[in-house]
Amino acid sequence: MRTPLLRIVCFLCCSTSVLFAQSGGSAPTFEEPEDETPEVENLTSWRLWWDWNEARYLRLAEHVRELPTASGDQDHYLGTGQTPVPRKKLTPDLAQLRAEVVPALVEIIEGSEQIQLRAASLVALGRLGARQAGELDDGRSLVGFLGQQLQQRQARVGESALLALGLCADPDALQLLGHILLDDEEGRALTQRSSVPYRMRAIAAYALGLGAERSPIGEAKRYAALYLAEGLKQKGASRDQEVACALALGLCMIEPGGQDLEAATELPPSSSREALVAFLLECFDSERTEELARAHAASSLGKLAGELDDGWRELVVDSLRRALARGGGGRNEIRQSSALALGMLADCDADGLDKRVRETLVKSSGQGDQLVQFFSLIALAQIGSRPGTGADPYAARGAIESQLIGYAQRGSSRGRPWAGLALGVLAHGLIEGGEAPSSDLVELLAKEVVKTKSPEDVGGYGIGLGLARGTEHRELLEERMWDYRSRDRARGDLLIAIGLLGETRSAERLEETMEFHKQRLPFAESSGLNLLFRPIVLERTSVALALLGRKSVVNTLLEQLEFAGSQTSRSSALFALAQVGDARAVGPVLAMLKTKSRTALTRVEAAAALGQICDPFEMPWQASYTTGVNYRANTETFGDVEYLGLLELR
């Protein structure tokens, strides 16, 4: 997922024009970004959905840490001095983490450093995890150390400590978080407050969900669910707390117990998957539940009920279909979440239940609230790529594809790029299942990439084409990317499309842009030409190269970090390294973090990058709360940039 840095297009004004000649006709031209006033973000744009869900499709860590290919293209994996880098060197070394990284983070946290730096160091320490961090130098456990930070009076530090407790994947942390959530006597003692602030209680709930998801121990998941269910129903709970508990329960993948509805409702929610689904279903159906909490309960029901038997799926589907029905009552956020959840619960075969879900989504994709329509398109795409059972597991694939193609051609102007992206989601799911997308689908997306004039729309079609692996259109995507070289967001979208194609022939031209800073021309540092001053393009180029297997991108970014002479350029390089960095980046980034003469912001970015690079989990933790979730149902502590909520803690 993208942080606020990537939600805002940063442009630098440049008064000097610099021209570069092409050599041999192959080198790209470099132009300044257009001097534009950033537009207010369109809340119905496909980009928001992609920002919140792209981690699921990029799976960047798999590319960053993967073994060399057997193709002999060894230069993709070369490190400093052109030495092949084996896998064990691409993953941060455990001894280095314990001997160097952990002590440095602890020193910052315990010192008198700036608040944001201490907070970022806490999150980074939590991301390392209890197993990697081991015991601290003085024999303290990681959980004990993080628990002590809950007494800090600075809200940002205390909330970061709570998040770190969830991220560290230690079952012992769950009890501390449960007490904070419920604001009981133990929780007040842990925070040394007469009552626990509502923000801390909400963050504790989110952290409980992360702890349950990251822990391999079934009992830990049940323990978290017990606290979260109580927190959701607690008398006097704030809206933030209810929303946090509803979302976090979706991460508690408790083992199924085989109960029917009557038996499950008699059990505590933490007893089995069925009991938890029954509890959430009651909360979702009840008008006494806060409406935004109901919206997020829908998302959690979609995640939890997908693996249960048809009887349970039918119960959940019926509730979601009623909520989605036009005029069914409730806020639009509930309908939006219901559409997304239905996409998790049905497949493509001819079963009656699956057919009813598809019919509901086809209807909702053509009427009512715009986001309900657009989320319905995405849900249909996900269903269309999910095989069912029986003689024809893809019985409805053709009908769903035709529906999406029709919308892409004849739908509303705002909705057509959504349909293009949905076609890519459909194709991507088919490819994952061993099926090839149709040539009609791929050609339609390529045609729209050529035809569209909108800098926003071209990215939706382009990423759709990348997801569909339309490799025969590699040159088209490259050409369109250079057409938009002065529009950073559009160029970034098309860079991701090129990376998703997986065609390594694109890498050389992208590497040329990354090498531009080495020319050290007179105006390079102050102009908008240098990618160090175009953070979106730099980060998206780095991600594309990582997707294409170019391990040399890490060395290039480290060189840019050394060359950077301004705060903007250092932050840009560090942010890009956070996305694609591996073991080679740990030492240089750690050195920058420890250098007290660096600005506080540089050290904050270094701490965040270090945490992401050293995180042993394949997916960024933010994806647990963004994938398949309705970002419009936001609260102060969730998804709201202005109030520095959960997703801005890094």
Buried (B, 14 or more C-beta within 10 A) or exposed (E): BBBEBBBEBBBBEBEEEBEBEEEEEEBBEBBBBEEEEEEEEEEBBBBBBBBBBBBBBBBBBEBBBBEBEEEEEEEBBBBEEEEEBEEEBBBBBBEBBBEBBBEBBBEBBEEEBBBBBBBBBBBBBBBBBBEBBBBBEEEBBBBBBBBBBBBBEEBBBBBBBBBBBBBBBBBBBBBBBBBBBBBEEBBBEBBEBEEBBBBBBBBBBBBBBBBBBBBEEEEBBBBBBBBBBBBBBBEEBBBBBBBBBBBBBBBBBBEBBEBEBEBBBEBBBBBBBBBBBBBBBBBBBEEEBBBBBBBBBBBBBBBBBBEBEEEBBBBBBEBBBBBBBEEEEBBBBBBBBBBBBBBBBBBBBBBEBBBBBBEBBBBBBBEBBBBBBBBBBBBBBBBBBBBBEEEEBBBBBEBBBEBBBEBBEEBEEBBBBBBBBBBBBBBBBBBEEEBEBBEEBBBBBBBBBEEBEEBBBBBBBBBBBBBBBBBEBBEBBBEBBBBBBBBBBBBBBBBBBBBBBBBBEBBEBBBBBBBBBEEEBEBBBBBBBBBBBBBBBBBBBBBBBBBBBBBBBBBBBBBBBEBBEEEBBBBBBBBBBBBBBBBBBBBBBBEBBBEEEBEBBBBBBBBBBBBBBBBBBEBBBBBBBBBBBBBBBBBBBBBBBEBBBBBBBB
